[in-house]
Amino acid sequence: MSQSITTKELARRVVNREDTWILDVRNTDEFDDWKIEGDSVHVINEPYFNLLDGVETLTEKISKDQEIIVVCAKGGSSQMVAELMEEAGFTNVYDLEGGMKAWSEHLEPVKIADLNGGGSLYQFARLGKGCLSYMAISENEATVIDANRMTDVYERFAEEKGVTIKHTIDTHLHADHISGGRQLAEHTGGTYHLPPKDAGDVTFDYKPLDEGNDITVGNTTIKVQPLYSPGHTIGSTSLIIDDQYLLTGDILFVKSIGRPDLAGKADDWVGDLRETLYSRYKALSDDLVVLPAHYSFVEELGEDGSVKARLGDLYQRNEGLQVDDEQAFRTMVTENLPPQPNEYENIRQTNMGKMNPEDEKQREMEIGPNRCAVHG
């Protein structure tokens, strides 16, 4: 019986930049589309069907005493390959429990900061998909922002901290992953907030997330201050927490900017995107710490595994903020769009409440990388 490793242990290695060798046995097209990445992660792709007649060819790429983690889509094929490798004399083989499916769902919490009045702010990195969500805690209350559908993770974390989730917030109507905000609010008796301009077609009740209507968490010194910032969607709304942290949703990332086309409105919304990035955000303090809802590149992960940057620094080094000519900006944004997320229209419909797929279907809909950014 081969040894196995959990996604939690693999996430710890990735965040700590430990040398990690992975043998991915999925088909090459699946591998090319989406893989496990990290600063010290080394990945070899050898499709499963190439190994059915023997794993001897692997000795050209992997020494027999090298620690290696075998990965497949769901965990079955990797276990078989790991056992074949052990039979062939490889001595340090593990298979990843649950495969890429489980990796896609793992959330890794990192503390961002202590807040005024005794509160704390945490970031949850979904390493397999590049999604970032947040929990602000003060006294015995918590607010969760841009929650993923794995709501049990936030509920367990809140229980460990001895707090009740009073509010859940989506900065916009998501198109690349299924939001857990509404479900989390239902489970905890909290209030679900959504920008009204993104909620025109939703089928459920929500509280409008409007600029000027601050949300207080526990101690009154911690305010979640909405800031209307359209561009990725027409309703996109950023949040300023504790006058120190700017949660930008999918408008601004550490190394890129948001894409305006996931509702088919790229030409219409690119002007809003520019207005937000070059005027609204420009008027804010350079010292605000930007906390985005996604990241695209593993090098965006800091030493502690968090993704963040000072707003003033991004105006110096983020290429999406360096394009002075409006037409050049428009061309950059509309001509550098990556492929749209898998099943993004069905994900939008689900987040509107118009579809309610089974859990397994929801997992399948989300498979694949983050594609919310424009890279100049």
N, C-alpha and C positions, 0 to 999 in steps of 0.2 A: 504494500500500500504506500503510495507516494505521500510526501509531506505537503502541507498546504500553507498558504499565507492569506491573511484577511486583507481586505481593502484598507482597513484602519492602519494596519502595520505598514502596508505599502505607502499609504499617504504620509505616515510619519517619516519614512525614509525620503520621500520626494521633498517634503518640506525641509528636512534637515540636510538636504543635499548629499545624502550618502550614495556612494557608488552602487548602482543597481543595474543588473543585467537582466533583460527580458527577452524571451523567445515568444514572439506573437505568431500563432499558427492559423490565424484567419486568412481568408483569400486576400491576395495582394490589393485588389481594388478597395476592399473594406479597410485594410490597413492604411493605404495611402490617404483615405478620406479622414481617418480618425485613429489616433493611437495614444498610448500613455507617454507623456512627455515630462521632462524635468531636467534641471541643470546638470545632474550627474546620472541621468538615466541613459543607458545604452540599449537600443532595441534592434533585434534581428528579426526579420520576417521570413518564415519558412512555412508555406501553407501545409496544413494537416495532411492533405492527400499525397503530398510529396514524401511523407514520412511513414506511410502505411507499410511499405515494403522494407523498412529499416531506417534507423536513425544514424547510421554510420557517417553519412555526409555531414552531420553536424560537427563532427570532430575537426573539420576544417575551419570552423568558425568559433567553436567553444571548446576549451580544454575540459577534460573529464572531471577535474576537481573544482572547476569554476562554479560559484553559486549562480544559479539561473532560475528565474521565475517564468513559468510557462503560462501563457495567456491565450484564451480563445473568446468566443462571443458570450457563452453562458456558463462555462466551467466544465462541461463534459469532455470535450476533445482534449483540453489541456491536461486533464487528469490521465487520460489514456496515453498521451505523448510522454508525460512525466514518468509513467510506469515503464514505457518502452525504453526511455533513456536510462532509467535505473537498471533495467535488465541488461543494457548494453555497457554498463560500467560507469555511468555518470553518477557521482557520489553526493552531489549537493543540489538536488532538484526540488523545486516547489511548484505547485500549481496555484493560481490565483482563484480563491473561492468565488464563485459566481461570475467570473470572467468580466468582460467589458461592460456587461449589463450592470453588475454590482458596482464596478468602478464608476460608472456614470451617475450612480445614485449616492455616492459617499459624500458627506458634508463634514468638513474639518473646521471646527471653531477656533478662532484666534482672537485674543483680547486686543482691541485697538487702543483703548485708553480708559483712564478714570475720568469721570466727568465732574463738573462742579456740583457741590452738594452731596457728594458721596455715590453718585451713580457710575455706571460702566457702559462701555459700548463694545460690542463684539461683532466680528465679521465671520460669516460662515462661507468657506470656499468650497465650491463643488468642483474639485480638481479635474474630474473627468469630463466636465462640460464648460468650465470657465465661468459658471454663474457665481455671483457674489450676493449674499443676503446679509441682513443685519438684525441685531437685537440691542435695543437701548433699554437699560435697566435703571430704575431709581426707586429707592425705598422698597416697596413690595409689588411694584408694577413693572410691566415690560411692554414694549412696542416692537413688533417684528416688521421689517421692511423688505419687500420683494422676495417673499418666502417661496421656496421650491415646494413641490407637491409632497415631499417626504416630511409631512408635518409632525410626525412623532419625534423627530430629532429636536425640533424647537420645544415641543412640550416637555420632553425629558430634561432638556437643558434648563428650562424655566423652573421645573420641579427641583432640580439640583440646587438652583440658586434661591429657592424659596420665594419665587415671585409669580404673579398671575399675569397672563398676557391679556392686556386690556384693549390694545389696538393692533390691527394689522393694516399695512399700507402697501399698495402697489404704486410705484412711481409712474407707471403707464400700463397700457394693455400689452402684455407680453406676447411675442410671436415665436420665440424659439424654445420656450419651455412652458409647462403647465403650472400656473400659479397655485400656491397652496394658501394664499391669503384668506380667501373666503372660507375655505374648509377649516383653517386654523381658528378663525374667529368663531365659527359655529361650535367647534369643539370646546373652546375656552370661555364662551360667553362674551367675547370681545366684540369690537366694532370694526367692520371692514371699510377701508377708505380707498377710493379710486378717483382719478381725475375725471370730472364730468364730461369733458370733451372727448374722452376715450370710451365713454360708457353709454353712448347714444343707443347702441343695439343690445345692451345687456338685458338679461331676463330676470335679474334678481335685485334685491334691495341693497343699497350701499350708502355710505355717507360720503358726500362730495369732498374731495381733497382740493381745496381752493386756497389760493394765495390770500394771506390775511387772516385765515382761520387756523391759528396755532393749535398744536396738540400737546398737552402737558402730560409728562410721564412722572408719576410719583411726586418727588420734590419739585416745586414750582420753578426752580432755576433751570430745569432741563426742559427746553421747549423744542418741539419739532416744527420748524417754520417752513411751510410750503412756499416754493418759488416757481411760478409758472415758467416753463422753459421748453417750448415746443421745438420740434425738428425731427426727432426720431419717430415720434407720433405727434398728432396735433394737440394731444392733451398732456404730453410729458411734463412732469412737475418734479423739480428737485427739492431736496429737503436740507435745511440748515439745522444742525443739532448743536445746542449748547454754544451757539455763536462761534464754533470752532471747526465743525465738520460739514462738508458739502457733499451730500449723497446725490450724485449726478444721474442716477438711473442709467439709461443707455444713450445719453447725450454726449458725454465726454469720458474717455478712458485714459489710462496712463500713457499709452503709446498710439492711440488712434481716436477717431471720433465716431459718433453714431451714424447709422445709415438711415435714410429717410424714405425707403421704398417698400417697407413690409406691409403697407396697406395699398400698394400700387400708386402712391402719390409722390414719387421722388421729385418730379419737376415742381410740384406745388409746395412741397415742404422744405426744399433745400434752402429757400429764403428764410424760413423760420429757424432752421438749424443755424444758419450764419448769424442771424440776429441774436440768438441765444448765446452762441460761442463768442462772438466778437463784440457784443454790446452788453447783454444782461450779465453774463459772468464777468466781463471785463470791469464792470462797475463794483464788483464784490472785492473784499479784502484779499490781497495776494497771499495772506497767511492762512487762509482756509485750507484744510486738508481735504483733498478730493478723494471720495470713496465711491467708485463706480459699481454698477450692477453686473459687470462682466470684465473679464480680461481675455486677451487673445494669445499672448506669448508667455511662456514659462518664465522668461527673464523679468516679467512684471512682478513676480512674487518676491517680496523682500526677504531679509535674513530670517525673520520670524514667521514667514509663510503668509504674511498679509499683503494686500494690494492697495497702495495708497500713494499720494504725491501731493506736494504743496501746489496750490493753484498757480502762484506766481512762477514756479519752476516750469509748469506745463506750458505757460505762455512763452517760455524761452526755448523749449526743446520738443514739444509735440508738433509734428509736421502739419497736422490738421489745423493748427492755430497760427500758422505762419504765412497763409496765403492772402496777401493784401488785396489783390484784384478780385472783385466779386465774380466776374465771369470765369476766371481761372478756378476759383473755389467751386463754382457750380459744375464746371467740367470735371474737376477732380472727384467730386462726390458722386456724380451720376455715371462716370465712366470707370470707376474703380470698385464697383460693387461686387462683392464675392457672391458665390451661389447662394440662393435663398435657403434658409433652414429647412431641413426635411419636414414635410407636412405642416409648414408654417400656417397655412390657411386653416387647417383642422385644429391646430393649437389655438389660434385666435378664436375660432368658433367655440372651442371648449372653454376658453377663458371668458367668453361672453355668456356662458351658460346655455348655449344653443345645442351643444353636444355634451354627452356624458359617457365617454368610452369606459369600458372595463379597465381595471388596473393594468392588466397585461398589455392592452392596446395603448394605454397612455405611455407605458415604458417604451414600446416600439416607436411611438410618434416622436419621442424625444431623442432617440439614438442619433449620435453624430456630434460634431464639434459646434462650438459657439460661432455664430456668423452674424453678429449684431453690429460689426464695426466696418468702417471704411478705412483702408490703408492708403495713404497718399503715395 
